[in-house]
Amino acid sequence: MGRDLTLYPKEATREQLKEYVEGLGFSKCQHFWDWPAGTLNYSWFDDADFKSIDGVSADIYPVSGDELDITGNEWALHVRNLYSASWHDVKMLNEVLRGARKRFGGTIKGDYGTNRYAPLWDDDSTPISRGITKVYQHVSQEIRAVKFALPDPIHQQTLPDDKKIADFIEFTNSMDPRRTIYNGLVPFAVAMFEYFFSQVFKVLIAYDHTALKKRAEHKQKLDFAVLLEIAGNERTIEDVIASNYTFQNISQLNKAYKDWLGIDVRALLYRKRKIGNTISFLETRVSDIIQYRHGIVHRFEIDRSLTKEKFTHILEAIEKTMAEFVSHLELRYSMKIEID
């Protein structure tokens, strides 16, 4: 679902609309919709300060049938973005329509009626809030996707009260090949954790006043190859700083945040939370998961007791860890992080 609006120009050729859209910075792209032959598909996205979430699509297409009765022009301009789009995305969507209508005349038809633009809202977001929202939303979506796709056990028998029989049934359950799949997903879960904290770190050191002051005084030797990557926009200053730490290790992660931002992540995670049927410290739980991952990756230690339920508890621990950290950042930077 999203915002769909179309301008039917009073007078405009395909080439004129093409020149207009490309002049606004739109780039040609592929489109999944089955547009009529001759359609030109474009997209726009603003990476600066994390302004875009969804961007804007613009399609110049030949009209036919009842659409021709609107203005009689043979070409129309359709613009769209998702409801998850940022304020900046929606603003750009409206600007495309306003500018085109001013230049070519015509009539707008869409979700909000005739000649009505997409409504904007009061926007109090900041580069930090938008950047963290982008990272948090991405990881949360992937966790939900894994939960949805996680296969059920091939065979699972309920354990009886008789301990001997229960032990035997659990042994047969442990032979389920799906448990190997659950083990294989543990590194993926840790990768989510690592990605979240490394990317949030990069967002913060790009805008936080304390980090910016430290950057101005920071001294670090760099290889010429790294300088070339920075000059070619292949790496950022934040990438270089983050590369000095590993975010798959809580001690190193904590050092990064303390060095640059004065944030003690370990202390923030030293809180008891209910995960599954047990209550434990988040910091301890995540440390155990990371060690679990190391055993699988480096020593190929397959834990046959890892059930689907236990793996979902691993994902739950990652989710609660992220939520705890985001709550702290909301208070620290007086902002609100919302995800779909």
Secondary structure, 3 states (H helix, E strand, C coil): CEEEEEEECCCCCHHHHHHHHHHCCCEECCCCCCCCCCCEEEEECCCHHHCCCCCEEEEEEECCHHHHHHHCCCEEEEEEEECCCCHHHHHHHHHHHHHHHHHHCCEEEECCCCCCCCCCCCCCCCHHHHHHHHHHHHHHHHHHHHHHHCCCCCCCCCCCCCHHHHHHHHHHHHCCCHHHHHHHHHHHHHHHHHHHHHHHHHHHHHHCHHHHHHHHHCCCCCCHHHHHHHHCCCCCHHHHHHCCCCCCCHHHHHHHHHHHHCCCHHHHCCCEEEECCEEEEHHHHHHHHHHHHHHHHHHCCCCCCCCHHHHHHHHHHHHHHHHHHHHHHHHHCCCCCCCC
